[in-house]
Amino acid sequence: MEKTVHIPVLPEETLRLLDVAEGDKVIDATFGGGGFASFIMRRGGRVLGIDCDMEAIERGRARFAEEIADGRLTLVYANHADLGRVAVEAGFDAAAGIVMDLGVSSDQIDDAARGFSFSKDGPLDMRLDASRGMTAAEWIATASETDLSRVFKEFGEEKNSKQIARAIVRARGESPVTSTSRLASVVETAAGRWRSGRNPAVARIFQACRYLVSNEVGALEAALGAAFHLLMPGGRLVIISFESITDRIVKQAFARHVWRREALPQGGWSEWRGEAPAVERLTRRVVTPSDAECRANPRARPAKLRACRRLADADTFSTHNEQGGVP
């Protein structure tokens, strides 16, 4: 009987852009439920799966024991911030493809004990790696009002960050803010209650706390820095993000590496402009889920996909031709 695995968002679009061929080495830098890894292996690819959540790694080892045994899948418990080191150690330093599905997985959201969901009461944890670092509750209990406000504005893009920070300091003086429901209530009281549904400020504050305790922005920037260099020429990088902050980081990273050719009026020069290694965009515009996918999986709605392909090394683009052409 075929095993059941998590179906990720934008699966068809991701697999089309990865264009996996038999024997390709592909890195799934955010393994999660193993959905992308499963699809890649069905197309003949070999996968290095990385995840900082030990529960995800343990589930993957159980679900894909056969694939691990025959070498089609290598699972490593690590943060994608360490992508460069992990890939080299696993022999995936010339990858045909890399995929990153950023944010929190459905397994993590649905587990109230992880503290990611404000619709389920649970301990205010929010660590992607539950084995290390301070919890959101510990940070909220000790951070100054200034730091709370700064993080809410920077990582949550919350316009009412100051008044929410002030409300949290006042609330923790009365009793500790240690549960998701308590934090959601304090935020909603400060930001204003809506007649239907939660005030969006609650989601933004939860996002900010999660980014802070799991260093998600720093981890993504480190992973992107490594990813471009790990790809072999022609290798493809596909990234799915769910929040404007991470999508903006990905967009800007792609832009810094995009191949630009400049011909000078004097004739003859064709120069590379941008950071090495050079890439070309495979998605001219951000790719979003179809209406049908959003109806089947409402959590897919905010997903944004961007992809690029690595070209040859940048120095091959800096050339001079006396006839005025490009070799």
C-alpha positions in Angstrom: 0.0 0.0 0.0 1.3 3.4 -0.9 2.3 5.6 2.0 0.3 8.8 2.8 2.4 12.0 3.0 1.7 15.6 3.5 0.7 17.4 0.2 2.6 20.7 0.1 1.3 23.9 -1.5 1.9 24.6 -5.2 3.2 21.0 -5.9 2.7 21.0 -9.7 4.3 24.4 -10.1 7.2 23.5 -7.9 8.0 20.2 -9.6 7.7 21.8 -13.1 10.2 24.5 -12.1 12.6 22.0 -10.4 12.5 19.9 -13.6 13.9 16.8 -11.8 15.7 14.2 -13.9 16.7 10.7 -13.1 19.7 10.7 -10.7 19.5 14.4 -9.9 20.6 15.5 -6.4 18.0 17.8 -4.9 18.0 19.5 -1.5 14.7 19.9 0.4 16.0 22.5 2.9 12.7 22.5 4.9 11.7 18.8 4.9 8.6 19.1 7.0 6.1 16.4 6.2 8.2 15.1 3.3 5.7 16.0 0.5 8.2 17.6 -1.9 10.8 14.9 -1.1 8.3 12.2 -2.0 7.4 13.8 -5.3 11.1 14.3 -6.2 12.0 10.7 -5.5 9.1 9.5 -7.6 10.8 11.3 -10.5 14.1 9.6 -9.9 15.8 12.2 -7.8 18.0 11.7 -4.8 17.0 14.0 -1.9 18.8 15.5 1.0 16.1 16.5 3.5 16.9 19.0 6.2 14.7 20.1 9.1 15.3 21.7 12.5 12.3 20.0 14.0 13.3 16.7 15.4 9.7 15.5 15.3 9.6 16.1 11.6 12.9 14.1 11.2 11.5 11.2 13.3 8.3 11.1 11.3 10.3 11.2 8.1 12.6 8.3 9.2 9.5 6.2 9.9 7.6 7.1 6.7 10.6 6.8 4.4 12.6 3.9 6.0 12.9 2.1 2.6 14.0 5.2 0.7 16.6 6.0 3.4 17.9 2.4 3.3 18.4 2.4 -0.5 20.1 5.8 -0.5 17.3 7.8 -2.2 16.8 10.0 0.9 19.2 11.4 3.4 17.7 13.1 6.4 19.6 15.5 8.6 18.4 17.3 11.8 19.7 20.8 11.2 18.6 24.3 10.6 18.6 25.5 7.0 20.9 28.3 8.2 23.5 25.6 8.1 22.6 24.5 4.6 26.1 25.1 3.2 27.9 22.9 5.7 25.2 20.1 5.8 25.1 19.9 2.0 28.8 19.6 1.6 29.0 16.9 4.3 26.2 14.9 2.7 27.8 15.2 -0.8 25.1 17.5 -2.2 27.5 20.5 -2.9 26.6 20.4 -6.7 22.9 20.2 -6.5 20.5 20.1 -9.4 17.8 21.7 -7.4 17.0 23.2 -4.0 13.5 23.8 -2.6 12.5 25.7 0.5 9.0 25.8 1.8 9.3 28.5 4.5 7.2 29.1 7.6 5.3 26.7 9.9 4.1 23.3 8.7 0.6 22.1 9.2 1.8 19.5 11.7 3.3 22.2 13.8 0.2 24.5 13.6 -2.2 21.7 14.4 -0.2 20.7 17.5 -1.4 23.1 20.3 1.5 22.2 22.4 3.9 23.9 20.0 2.2 27.3 20.5 2.0 28.5 16.9 -1.8 28.8 16.6 -3.8 31.5 18.4 -7.0 29.5 17.6 -5.9 26.7 20.0 -4.9 27.3 23.5 -1.4 26.0 24.4 1.9 27.0 25.9 3.5 30.1 24.3 6.5 28.3 22.8 6.7 29.0 19.0 10.2 27.5 18.6 10.6 25.7 15.3 13.3 23.6 17.1 11.7 22.8 20.4 14.9 21.5 21.9 16.8 24.8 22.1 16.6 28.5 22.6 14.1 30.6 24.6 10.4 30.3 24.2 8.1 33.1 23.2 6.8 33.2 26.8 10.3 33.6 28.2 11.1 36.4 25.8 7.8 38.2 26.5 8.4 37.9 30.2 11.9 39.6 30.0 11.9 41.9 27.0 11.7 45.6 27.6 8.7 47.6 26.2 11.1 49.1 23.7 12.3 45.8 22.5 8.8 44.4 22.3 7.7 47.3 20.2 10.7 47.1 17.9 10.3 43.4 17.2 6.5 43.8 16.6 7.2 46.5 14.1 10.2 44.9 12.4 9.1 41.3 12.2 5.3 41.7 12.4 4.9 45.0 10.4 2.4 46.0 13.1 1.5 49.7 13.1 0.2 49.6 16.7 3.4 48.0 18.0 3.9 50.6 20.8 0.5 50.3 22.3 0.5 46.5 22.1 3.9 46.4 23.7 2.7 48.7 26.5 -0.4 46.5 27.0 1.8 43.4 27.3 4.0 44.9 29.9 1.0 46.0 31.9 -0.6 42.5 31.5 2.5 40.6 32.6 2.7 42.8 35.7 -0.7 41.4 36.7 0.0 37.7 35.7 2.5 35.9 33.4 1.7 35.8 29.7 2.4 32.1 29.1 -0.3 30.8 26.9 -1.4 31.5 23.3 -4.9 32.5 24.3 -3.6 34.9 26.9 -1.3 36.7 24.4 -4.1 36.8 21.8 -6.5 38.3 24.3 -4.0 41.0 25.4 -3.1 41.9 21.8 -6.8 42.0 20.7 -7.7 44.2 23.7 -4.9 46.6 22.8 -5.5 46.7 19.1 -9.3 46.6 19.2 -11.7 43.7 18.8 -13.4 43.0 15.4 -17.0 42.1 15.1 -16.2 39.0 13.2 -13.0 37.0 13.5 -9.7 37.9 15.1 -8.1 41.3 14.7 -5.3 40.7 12.1 -2.9 42.3 14.6 -3.0 39.0 16.6 -1.5 37.1 13.6 1.1 39.8 13.1 2.3 39.7 16.7 2.4 35.9 16.7 4.5 36.0 13.5 6.9 38.5 15.1 7.3 36.3 18.2 8.0 33.3 16.0 10.5 35.1 13.9 12.3 36.3 17.0 12.6 33.1 18.9 13.5 30.9 15.9 15.7 33.6 14.1 13.8 32.9 10.9 15.0 36.0 9.0 18.7 35.3 9.9 18.3 31.6 9.0 16.7 32.4 5.6 19.4 34.9 4.7 22.1 32.4 5.6 20.3 29.7 3.6 20.0 31.9 0.6 23.7 32.9 0.7 24.6 29.2 0.6 22.0 28.1 -1.9 23.3 30.0 -4.9 26.7 28.5 -4.5 25.5 25.0 -3.9 23.7 24.8 -7.2 25.5 23.4 -10.2 25.3 25.4 -13.5 21.7 24.9 -14.6 20.6 24.0 -11.1 17.2 25.4 -10.0 16.2 27.1 -6.7 12.5 27.2 -5.8 11.2 29.0 -2.7 7.7 29.3 -1.3 7.0 31.9 1.3 3.9 32.8 3.2 4.6 36.2 4.6 5.6 39.5 3.0 8.8 39.8 5.0 10.3 36.5 3.8 9.0 36.9 0.3 10.7 40.3 0.1 14.0 38.8 1.3 13.8 36.1 -1.4 12.9 38.7 -4.1 15.8 40.9 -3.2 18.2 38.1 -3.0 17.2 36.9 -6.5 17.5 40.5 -7.8 21.1 40.8 -6.5 22.1 37.7 -8.5 20.2 38.2 -11.7 22.4 38.3 -14.8 22.6 41.8 -16.4 24.5 42.4 -19.6 25.8 45.9 -20.3 27.1 46.9 -23.7 29.1 50.2 -23.6 28.5 52.8 -26.4 32.2 52.6 -27.4 31.6 49.1 -28.5 33.0 45.7 -27.6 32.2 45.3 -23.9 29.8 43.0 -22.4 29.9 43.0 -18.6 28.4 41.0 -15.8 26.5 43.2 -13.2 25.4 41.6 -10.0 26.5 39.2 -7.3 28.1 35.9 -8.2 27.0 33.3 -9.0 24.7 34.6 -11.7 21.1 33.4 -12.1 18.2 34.0 -14.4 14.6 34.2 -13.1 12.3 31.3 -14.0 9.3 33.2 -12.6 8.9 36.7 -14.1 6.1 37.3 -11.6 5.4 35.7 -8.2 3.4 32.4 -8.6 0.3 32.0 -6.3 -2.1 29.1 -5.7 -5.1 28.7 -8.0 -8.6 29.3 -6.6 -9.2 25.5 -6.7 -6.1 24.8 -4.5 -7.2 27.6 -2.1 -10.6 26.1 -1.8 -9.2 22.6 -1.1 -6.5 24.0 1.3 -7.3 27.5 2.7 -3.8 27.6 4.3 -2.3 27.8 0.8 -3.9 31.2 0.1 -1.0 33.4 1.1 1.7 31.3 -0.6 4.1 33.0 -3.0 6.6 31.1 -5.2 9.7 32.4 -6.8 12.3 30.4 -8.8 15.6 31.0 -10.6 18.2 29.0 -12.5 22.0 29.2 -11.9 24.0 30.2 -15.0 27.7 29.7 -15.5 30.2 31.4 -13.2 30.0 35.2 -13.3 33.5 35.7 -14.7 32.4 34.0 -18.0 30.1 37.0 -18.6 32.9 39.6 -18.3 34.3 39.5 -21.8 35.7 41.8 -24.5 35.2 41.3 -28.2 37.0 43.7 -30.6 34.3 43.2 -33.2 31.7 44.6 -30.7 29.9 41.4 -30.2 29.4 39.0 -27.4 31.2 35.6 -27.7 
